[in-house]
């Protein structure tokens, strides 16, 4: 009969908390522990850390290497800018109806908050509040999404004939529609031999997801394992959220316990002996590597897990972004871009505005305003913009001094703490890929939450904002998780080197955790399976080192 089966349950529990050779967690000596109480607390901490590590080592091993991947590859998605860039340029000869005439076709009695003139199915179309579309060439409303229309949209996106594609109905959520794309269902998936895949919504008649072989591979390397975006889990949104939150929370506790244990066991005076040589760490083999890596990267792993949890908004937060509560801070964006009646654009037909931009590839004309005056905001190929006022020719930008004057008047007397033009990112407006506009106007309000607005003088749009109510998101999430500090971002590849070093160190820490977890499981099962010889002899390299 196996000797392990003859042991009472109390002995098995005692082994979990004790420092017998089978456990080999720390030196069992009065020289090591200050008191029986501290020794017991340390044993309990080791027990908890060990088994939390067994449960989460694979999750952490997914998070760290994929963190490197997500630095350079995003999860595939289709943005409004992507659709605009792939759409044809506006032809003024085909813009026959004004916005007011087009809106009369779908008039709901409530003036639209947003009006844009761009393309759909190769034709100019007015979009009212992203809910209604009226063709600018015929004045007809776009209603039905036919199969022929879907085919044309998919083919135009890839530049390949539909006859070469495999077309299938996407009836179930798959890996590329789990992130909310399926809300546009029913979807049709078009797959071409070169690896391009397009998902067209039968609901809106537009491409809502697009992937290539390269983008899918990048997602598998980065976003999917990092966000735990595995289809069977992610398609259940609430359960996925809970798994991420609790894994991050428990991982934070496990990492902090490991750091505390490592610091407690570490001996600056090198009171331990390894083969007669003084050492600061009472382990050898995998446990020694785990302890060393934990002391170096453990605190970073804890803060990284905690900040990752914050990305899921696990705690109730006070409402308010850049502007916070409704009040004087709302005057700034309202003054820059207030609502204007549609009839005020009648002095310059959209067709004439596009004609004034002859020689440029105009992708979209947005009905906008500045300081109460109607203007057209034209978006060109490549993302550049032009301002087309009702009187006069196109402008590359608004005058920064005029924009600052409008902001100053809107904030009121004493309402501004600072206003200036900045040409570098700062602590609250930054982008490691340097895609956000520069220069921008920084307007800092003199209010209780230190509201900041960042305004692009080219468009007079608020392109960024911050208030003290967002400190948790800024510092505990973005700061700890992405290390997005200007002194790193502005000197790339310094940021890349720091992040990759941390990821590699964290990965090495997780590898040692996985090895130790495997041994813990093997030892535990070996102690309970009849006929097993146990695994104590296999753990000799990690036995505690006798103190000198």
C-alpha positions in Angstrom: 0.0 0.0 0.0 1.2 3.5 -0.8 2.7 5.1 2.3 1.2 8.5 1.3 -2.3 7.1 1.7 -1.6 6.1 5.3 -0.9 9.6 6.3 -3.7 11.5 8.1 -5.2 14.5 6.4 -3.8 16.8 9.1 -0.3 15.7 8.0 -1.0 16.5 4.4 -2.3 20.0 5.3 0.7 20.5 7.6 3.0 19.7 4.6 1.4 22.4 2.5 2.2 25.0 5.2 5.5 23.5 6.5 9.0 23.6 5.2 9.7 20.0 4.8 12.0 18.8 1.9 8.9 18.1 -0.1 7.9 21.7 0.1 11.4 23.2 0.3 10.2 26.8 0.5 12.3 28.2 3.2 15.0 27.4 5.7 13.5 25.8 8.8 15.7 27.4 11.4 15.3 29.9 14.3 18.1 31.9 12.6 15.7 32.4 9.7 12.5 33.4 11.5 12.2 36.1 14.1 9.3 34.4 15.9 6.9 31.5 15.6 4.2 34.0 14.6 6.2 35.5 11.8 7.2 32.0 10.6 3.6 31.0 10.5 2.5 34.1 8.6 5.3 33.5 6.1 4.3 29.9 5.6 0.7 31.0 5.0 1.8 33.7 2.6 3.9 31.1 0.7 1.0 28.7 0.6 -1.3 31.3 -0.9 1.3 32.6 -3.3 2.2 29.1 -4.5 -1.4 28.1 -5.3 -2.4 31.4 -6.8 0.7 31.0 -9.0 -0.4 27.5 -10.0 -3.8 28.9 -11.1 -2.6 32.0 -12.9 0.9 31.3 -14.2 -0.4 30.5 -17.7 -2.6 33.7 -17.8 0.5 35.8 -16.9 2.5 33.9 -19.5 -0.1 35.0 -22.1 -0.1 38.6 -20.9 3.6 39.4 -20.9 4.8 38.2 -24.4 1.6 39.4 -26.0 2.3 42.8 -24.5 5.2 43.1 -26.9 3.0 42.1 -29.8 0.3 44.6 -29.0 2.9 47.4 -29.0 3.1 47.1 -32.7 0.0 45.2 -34.0 -3.6 46.3 -33.2 -6.7 44.2 -33.3 -8.3 44.5 -36.8 -11.0 47.1 -37.0 -12.6 49.5 -39.5 -12.9 53.1 -38.5 -14.7 56.0 -40.1 -11.3 57.3 -41.4 -10.7 53.9 -43.0 -14.0 54.1 -44.9 -13.3 57.6 -45.9 -9.8 56.9 -47.3 -11.2 54.0 -49.4 -14.1 56.0 -50.8 -13.9 57.8 -54.1 -13.3 61.6 -54.2 -16.4 63.8 -54.4 -17.2 65.0 -57.9 -18.9 68.4 -57.9 -20.8 67.6 -61.1 -22.8 64.8 -59.3 -23.8 67.0 -56.3 -27.1 68.3 -57.6 -29.1 68.6 -54.3 -28.4 70.8 -51.4 -28.4 69.5 -47.8 -31.7 71.3 -47.1 -33.4 69.8 -50.2 -32.0 66.3 -49.3 -33.2 66.5 -45.6 -36.7 67.3 -46.8 -36.9 63.7 -47.9 -36.3 62.3 -44.4 -37.4 65.2 -42.3 -38.3 63.9 -38.8 -39.2 67.3 -37.4 -36.0 67.6 -35.4 -33.0 69.4 -37.0 -30.0 67.0 -37.4 -27.0 67.5 -35.1 -24.6 66.2 -37.7 -24.5 66.6 -41.5 -21.8 65.1 -43.7 -21.5 64.8 -47.5 -19.4 61.8 -48.6 -19.7 58.7 -50.7 -21.7 55.5 -50.5 -21.7 52.8 -53.2 -19.6 55.2 -55.4 -22.2 58.0 -55.2 -22.4 61.3 -53.2 -24.6 61.0 -50.2 -25.8 63.1 -47.3 -25.6 61.5 -43.9 -27.9 63.0 -41.3 -26.9 62.0 -37.7 -25.5 58.7 -39.1 -29.1 57.5 -39.2 -30.4 58.6 -42.6 -28.7 58.7 -46.0 -30.0 60.7 -49.0 -28.2 60.6 -52.4 -26.9 64.0 -53.5 -27.2 63.1 -57.2 -30.9 62.0 -57.2 -32.4 63.1 -53.9 -33.5 59.6 -53.1 -33.2 58.0 -49.7 -31.0 54.9 -49.3 -33.2 52.3 -47.8 -32.7 48.7 -49.0 -29.4 46.9 -48.9 -29.6 44.3 -51.7 -27.2 41.5 -52.5 -25.9 43.4 -55.5 -25.1 46.4 -53.3 -23.3 44.3 -50.8 -21.2 42.7 -53.5 -20.3 46.1 -55.0 -19.3 47.5 -51.5 -17.1 44.4 -50.8 -15.5 44.5 -54.2 -14.8 48.2 -54.1 -13.1 47.8 -50.7 -10.6 45.2 -51.8 -10.3 46.1 -55.5 -11.1 42.5 -56.5 -14.0 40.9 -58.2 -16.7 39.2 -56.1 -16.5 36.2 -58.4 -13.1 35.4 -56.9 -14.4 35.5 -53.4 -16.0 33.0 -51.1 -19.2 34.5 -49.8 -20.9 33.2 -46.7 -23.4 34.4 -44.1 -21.8 35.1 -40.8 -24.5 33.7 -38.6 -22.3 33.2 -35.5 -19.8 35.4 -33.8 -16.3 34.5 -34.8 -12.8 35.7 -33.8 -13.1 38.9 -35.8 -16.6 40.0 -34.8 -16.5 39.4 -31.1 -15.6 43.0 -30.3 -19.0 44.5 -31.0 -19.1 44.2 -34.8 -22.0 41.7 -34.5 -24.3 44.5 -33.5 -24.5 45.3 -37.2 -25.8 41.8 -38.0 -26.8 40.2 -40.3 -23.3 40.1 -41.7 -21.9 38.7 -44.9 -18.3 37.5 -45.1 -16.3 37.8 -48.3 -13.0 35.9 -48.4 -10.4 36.2 -51.2 -7.5 33.8 -52.0 -4.9 36.5 -51.0 -6.1 36.4 -47.4 -8.3 39.5 -47.5 -11.6 39.1 -45.6 -14.4 41.7 -45.6 -17.5 41.7 -43.4 -20.4 43.7 -44.9 -23.5 44.6 -42.8 -26.8 43.9 -44.4 -28.2 46.4 -41.9 -26.2 49.5 -43.0 -24.6 48.3 -46.2 -21.1 49.1 -45.2 -17.9 47.3 -44.4 -17.8 46.8 -40.6 -14.7 44.6 -40.4 -11.7 43.9 -42.6 -8.8 41.6 -42.0 -5.8 40.4 -43.9 -3.4 37.5 -43.3 -0.9 39.9 -41.7 -3.5 41.6 -39.5 -4.9 38.3 -38.2 -1.4 37.0 -37.4 -0.6 40.3 -35.6 -3.8 39.9 -33.6 -3.0 36.4 -32.6 0.5 37.5 -31.4 -0.8 40.6 -29.6 -4.4 41.6 -28.8 -6.1 38.2 -28.7 -4.0 36.6 -26.0 -3.4 39.9 -24.2 -7.1 40.8 -23.9 -8.2 37.2 -23.5 -10.2 37.7 -26.7 -10.7 34.0 -27.4 -14.0 33.6 -29.1 -15.7 31.1 -26.8 -15.0 33.4 -23.8 -15.2 36.9 -25.4 -18.6 36.3 -27.1 -20.1 36.2 -23.6 -19.4 39.8 -22.7 -20.2 39.8 -19.0 -18.4 36.5 -18.2 -15.4 37.7 -20.2 -15.3 40.9 -18.2 -15.5 39.1 -14.9 -12.7 36.7 -15.9 -10.4 39.6 -16.9 -11.2 41.6 -13.7 -10.8 38.7 -11.3 -7.7 37.3 -13.0 -6.1 40.7 -12.8 -7.1 41.2 -9.2 -6.0 37.8 -8.0 -2.8 38.2 -10.0 -2.1 41.5 -8.3 -2.4 39.9 -4.9 -0.3 36.9 -5.9 2.5 39.1 -7.3 2.5 41.4 -4.2 2.7 38.3 -1.9 5.6 37.0 -3.9 7.5 40.4 -3.6 6.8 40.5 0.1 8.1 36.9 0.6 11.1 37.6 -1.5 12.0 40.7 0.5 11.4 38.8 3.8 13.7 35.9 2.8 16.4 38.1 1.2 19.5 38.4 3.4 21.7 41.4 2.6 24.3 40.0 5.0 24.3 36.7 3.1 23.6 34.5 6.0 22.7 31.5 3.8 25.3 29.0 2.4 25.3 27.3 -1.0 28.1 24.8 -1.4 30.0 26.6 1.3 29.6 30.0 -0.4 27.7 32.8 1.3 24.5 33.8 -0.5 21.5 36.2 0.0 18.8 33.8 -1.3 18.1 30.5 0.4 17.2 28.6 -2.8 18.9 27.2 -5.8 17.7 26.0 -9.2 14.3 27.2 -10.4 13.3 28.7 -7.1 16.4 30.8 -7.0 15.7 32.2 -10.5 12.1 32.7 -9.6 13.1 34.7 -6.4 15.7 36.8 -8.3 13.3 37.6 -11.1 10.5 38.3 -8.7 12.6 40.8 -6.7 13.5 42.6 -10.0 10.2 42.4 -11.9 7.6 41.4 -9.3 6.5 44.8 -8.3 6.1 45.8 -12.0 4.1 42.6 -12.6 1.8 43.6 -9.7 1.2 47.1 -10.9 0.8 45.9 -14.5 -1.9 43.4 -13.5 -3.7 46.0 -11.4 -3.6 48.7 -14.1 -4.8 46.1 -16.6 -7.8 45.5 -14.3 -8.6 49.2 -14.4 -9.0 49.0 -18.1 -12.2 47.1 -17.4 -13.7 49.9 -15.2 -14.2 47.6 -12.2 -14.9 50.5 -9.7 -17.6 53.1 -9.8 -16.1 56.3 -10.9 -17.2 59.9 -10.8 -18.6 61.0 -14.1 -17.0 63.6 -16.2 -14.1 63.6 -18.6 -12.3 66.7 -19.7 -15.2 68.9 -19.0 -16.5 67.3 -15.8 -19.9 68.5 -14.7 -22.0 70.7 -16.9 -21.1 74.3 -16.3 -18.7 77.0 -17.5 -16.3 74.4 -18.9 -18.9 73.5 -21.5 -18.8 77.0 -22.9 -15.5 76.4 -24.6 -16.5 73.5 -27.0 -19.9 75.1 -27.5 -18.4 78.4 -28.5 -15.9 76.8 -30.9 -18.5 74.6 -32.6 -22.1 75.5 -31.8 -25.2 74.3 -33.8 -26.0 76.3 -36.9 -29.3 76.2 -38.8 -29.2 74.3 -42.1 -30.5 77.3 -44.1 -27.4 79.3 -43.3 -25.3 77.1 -45.6 -27.5 78.3 -48.5 -25.1 81.1 -49.5 -22.6 78.5 -50.8 -23.9 75.3 -52.3 -21.7 72.2 -51.3 -21.0 71.8 -55.0 -19.4 75.2 -55.1 -17.3 74.4 -52.0 -15.9 71.2 -53.7 -15.2 73.2 -56.8 -13.1 75.6 -54.8 -10.9 72.7 -53.8 -10.2 71.7 -57.4 -7.0 69.7 -57.7 -7.5 68.2 -54.3 -9.1 64.8 -53.6 -12.0 65.8 -51.3 -13.3 62.8 -49.5 -15.9 64.4 -47.2 -17.5 67.8 -46.6 -18.7 68.3 -43.1 -21.2 71.0 -42.2 -19.5 72.6 -39.3 -19.2 76.0 -37.6 -16.7 78.3 -35.9 -17.7 81.0 -33.4 -21.3 80.8 -34.6 -20.4 81.2 -38.3 -21.2 78.3 -40.7 -18.2 76.7 -42.5 -17.5 73.6 -44.5 -14.8 71.3 -43.1 -13.3 69.4 -46.0 -11.4 66.2 -45.4 -8.9 65.3 -48.1 -7.2 62.1 -49.1 -4.5 61.3 -46.5 -6.5 62.9 -43.7 -5.5 66.6 -44.3 -8.2 69.2 -44.0 -9.3 72.5 -45.4 -11.7 75.2 -44.1 -14.2 76.5 -46.7 -16.1 79.6 -45.3 -19.4 80.8 -46.7 -17.6 83.9 -48.1 -14.1 83.7 -49.5 -11.8 80.9 -50.5 -10.5 77.8 -48.7 -8.2 78.1 -45.7 -5.6 75.6 -44.5 -6.3 76.6 -40.9 -7.9 79.0 -38.6 -5.7 81.7 -37.1 -4.5 80.4 -33.7 -4.9 83.9 -32.3 -8.6 84.0 -33.3 -9.2 80.6 -31.8 -7.6 81.7 -28.5 -9.7 84.9 -28.6 -12.9 82.8 -28.9 -11.8 80.5 -26.1 -11.0 83.4 -23.8 -14.4 85.1 -24.3 -16.2 81.8 -23.8 -14.3 81.1 -20.5 -15.3 84.5 -19.1 -13.3 86.8 -16.9 -10.9 84.9 -14.7 -12.0 81.6 -16.3 -8.7 80.8 -17.8 -5.6 79.8 -15.9 -3.5 79.4 -19.0 -3.8 79.4 -22.8 -1.0 78.9 -25.2 0.1 77.1 -28.4 2.2 74.0 -27.8 4.1 72.0 -30.4 5.1 69.0 -28.2 3.0 66.4 -26.4 2.7 66.9 -22.6 1.6 64.7 -19.7 -2.1 64.8 -20.6 -2.0 65.0 -24.4 0.4 62.4 -26.0 0.6 59.7 -28.6 3.5 57.3 -28.9 2.8 56.9 -32.6 2.7 60.7 -33.0 -0.5 60.6 -35.0 -2.5 63.1 -32.8 -2.4 66.7 -34.2 0.4 69.1 -33.4 0.6 72.0 -32.7 -2.4 72.4 -30.6 -3.8 75.2 -28.3 -3.8 74.2 -24.6 -6.6 76.0 -22.7 -6.4 75.3 -19.0 -9.5 76.5 -17.1 -9.5 78.1 -13.7 -11.9 75.6 -12.2 -11.9 73.1 -9.3 -10.9 70.1 -11.4 -8.2 71.8 -13.5 -10.0 71.2 -16.8 -7.7 71.1 -19.9 -8.7 71.4 -23.5 -6.5 70.7 -26.5 -7.8 72.4 -29.6 -6.5 71.8 -33.1 -6.2 75.2 -34.8 -6.6 73.7 -38.2 -10.2 72.6 -37.5 -11.0 74.4 -34.2 -12.0 71.0 -32.8 -11.3 69.8 -29.3 -8.9 66.9 -29.9 -8.1 66.0 -26.3 -9.0 66.9 -22.7 -8.3 66.1 -19.1 -9.6 67.0 -15.7 -8.6 65.9 -12.2 -11.6 63.5 -12.2 -9.7 61.4 -14.7 -6.5 60.9 -12.6 -7.2 57.2 -12.1 -7.5 56.5 -15.8 -4.5 58.7 -16.6 -2.0 57.5 -14.0 -3.1 54.2 -12.5 -4.2 52.7 -15.9 -2.3 54.4 -18.8 0.7 55.5 -16.6 1.3 52.1 -15.0 0.2 49.9 -17.9 1.7 51.6 -20.9 4.3 53.8 -19.3 3.0 56.6 -21.5 5.2 59.5 -20.2 6.5 62.2 -22.6 10.1 61.7 -21.5 9.8 58.1 -22.9 7.5 58.7 -25.9 9.5 61.7 -27.2 12.7 59.7 -27.2 11.7 56.5 -28.9 13.1 53.8 -29.1 13.7 54.5 -25.4 10.1 53.6 -24.6 10.4 50.4 -26.7 13.6 49.4 -24.9 12.1 49.9 -21.5 8.8 48.2 -22.3 10.4 45.2 -24.0 12.9 44.7 -21.2 10.0 44.6 -18.7 8.0 42.2 -20.9 11.0 39.9 -21.4 11.7 39.9 -17.6 8.1 39.3 -16.8 8.0 36.4 -19.3 11.1 34.8 -17.7 9.4 35.2 -14.3 6.3 33.5 -15.7 8.4 30.6 -17.2 9.9 29.9 -13.8 6.4 30.1 -12.3 5.1 27.6 -14.8 8.0 25.1 -14.0 7.4 25.4 -10.3 3.6 25.1 -10.7 4.2 21.9 -12.8 6.3 20.5 -9.9 3.8 21.5 -7.3 1.0 19.7 -9.2 3.2 16.7 -9.8 4.2 16.5 -6.2 0.6 16.9 -5.0 -0.8 14.3 -7.4 2.2 12.0 -6.7 1.4 12.0 -3.0 -2.2 10.9 -3.6 -2.0 8.4 -6.5 -1.6 4.8 -5.4 1.7 3.2 -6.6 3.3 6.6 -7.2 6.9 7.0 -6.0 6.3 10.7 -5.3 8.4 13.4 -6.6 10.6 14.5 -3.7 13.8 13.1 -5.3 13.1 15.3 -8.4 13.1 18.5 -6.3 16.6 18.2 -4.8 17.9 21.1 -6.8 15.4 23.4 -5.2 15.9 22.2 -1.6 16.4 24.9 1.0 20.0 25.8 1.6 21.2 25.4 5.2 22.0 28.7 6.9 25.6 29.3 7.9 
